[in-house]
Amino acid sequence: MNVIVHERDNEHLSREARAMGIVVWDVIQNGELVGIFPTQDEADAYRKELEEAQAQG
């Protein structure tokens, strides 16, 4: 399983969000968006949950 956390780029944010300086973190699993989080810590926690669930079968 491939789980990636990365900051959403400005091209994928609305003009309003960019103007307010909002940062959004995406969690991608096997090429599919599976979560959107307001902080990197929350995104990383979700990534860990996904990895642990996969390890348990």
Long-range contacts (C-beta under 8 A, 24 or more apart in sequence): 1-29, 1-30, 1-50, 1-51, 1-54, 2-29, 2-30, 2-31, 3-27, 3-28, 3-29, 3-47, 3-50, 3-51, 4-28, 4-29, 4-47, 5-40, 5-43, 5-44, 5-47, 7-40, 8-36
